[in-house]
């Protein structure tokens, strides 16, 4: 199976593996964290007309975990690339403002073969300083996060 890339069409991506999510799940399991899939799973539970949903619903975080020790719920958005769409960043900021508080956090996990980096939105937004906005072939704007 191939990996998803920004060059893949929507249809092609449905047959590819999501390596970022696979790496994240392995990391969580290896570190004995309990987690649940939260967002939509386009590979095994695709929704017809998914693209017609409000962007905030389409961009629900991928996972959720709860720490009994800290009494904190953490939403986790997983990415397998440093190239992050501007629309995604905007939606994450909106999600955080609507659904997060002192006991519910949003974390962005950038997952690669050699490392997984976890970022709060505050830290991720700080990394946007002096980045160049680029454009994918489909016109979507993105920035490359330097990890």
C-alpha positions, 0 to 999 in steps of 0.5 A: 500500500502507498502512503498519502501525499499532497499529490494524491487525489481524494480517491487515491488517498482512500486506498493508501495508508495513513502512516502518521496515524499508524506511528502515533498509535504505535507510540501510544501503545508502546508508552501504555497510553489509553486512547480512542479514535475520535475523528472520522476514519476515511479509510475504514468508515468513509462517509459519502459526501464527507466534503460537504460537512462544515470544516470544523466537523471534518477536522475533528481531532483524530484521537482522545485520551484521558489522564486519571492522574492529572484529570485532563482530557487531551484531544490529539490531531495527528499529522504525518507531515510538517506541511500544515494547511492554513485552513487546518490551523484556523480550524484547530484554533476554532476547535480549541476556543470552543471545546478546550479549557483547563481540563481539556487540551488540544495537542498536535502530533507531528509523526515521523519514522524517527520521532514524534513531536507534540505541540500545543496550539500556542507553541505551534502558532509561535513556530509560524513566525517567519514562515512562508505561505506556500500553495499545494497543486490544488490551491490550498495554502500551507506552511512548513513547520520547522520541528 
